[in-house]
Amino acid sequence: MDSVILLIFKKEVFSAICLLKDGGATTFFGNYSLKGAEISIILLPESVNDKNYDTYFGWPEGKRIFKVEDLSYSSLRLEYEGTKSVFRKF
């Protein structure tokens, strides 16, 4: 099974609900800020210390800055070191 992740960006709060292979789910929490063409996501320490952190994130120091390539009401396209990610509103 591929990873299934639901990302939520709401009023500077970031959360990611990740479905686990055993059918359960785990949630990671953090904060984000949007400045110009960049979005910075910083996960909370308890999320970085979660046993599933490396499977779904594994970011050094629990943070990452993405380039925002497109942001609209229905989609978000991010780029980080040549890897592009597209998220759609459902």
N, C-alpha and C positions, 0 to 999 in steps of 0.2 A: 504494500500500500504506500502510495506517495504521501508526503506530509500534507495535512489539511490544517490551515491556519486562518482564523478569522481575526483580522486587524481592526481595531477601533481607535479612531482619532477623534477626541471630543474635548474642546475647551482646554487644550494643553495637556490633557491626560491621554496616555497611550496604553492600550491593553491588547494582548494577543492571546486568543484562546486556541490552544493546540490540541488536536485529537491525537491520543496515544494509540499505539499498536494494539493494546489490550482492550480498546473500546472506550477507555476513560478519557478524561481531558485534564489539561493543566492550563493555568492562566498566568501570564507574565504581565507585570504592571510597570509603568514608568511615566516619564514626562516627555513632551516634545515641544520644540519651538520652531517656528517657521520664520526665517529671515531671508528676504529676497528670494533667490533661487536655491536655497538650501533648507533642509529640514534636519534638525538634530534630535535624535532619540536617545534618552538616557534611562536605562532600566533601574529599578529600585534594587537595593542590595539583596533583599529577600528573593527577588526574582533571579538575580545573578547566581545566588547560592542554591537554586533549585536543582535537583538531580537531573532534570531534563534540559537544563540550560544549553549545554554544548550541542545537544541534538538539534535544537531549533534556532539558536542564536550563536553562541560562542564568540561574541564580539569582545575584543580586548577592552578591559575596564568597563564592560557593560554599556558602551555607548558607540554610536556611529552617526556620521554626518553624510547625508545623501544629497545629491544634486536633484532638484525637482525639474523634470523635463516637461511635465504637463500636469496641471491641476485644474480640474473643473468640478462641477456639481456631481458628475457621475463617475469620474475616474481620477486616478493618481498614478503617474508614471515616475519612478525613481531610478537613479543610476548611482552605482557605487563601484569604482575601479573597473569599469567596463561591463559590469553586470547590470542589466536592466530588469526592473520588476514593475508589473502593471497590476493595479488593484482597481476593482470596479465596485460601485455601490450596488448593494442588493437589498 
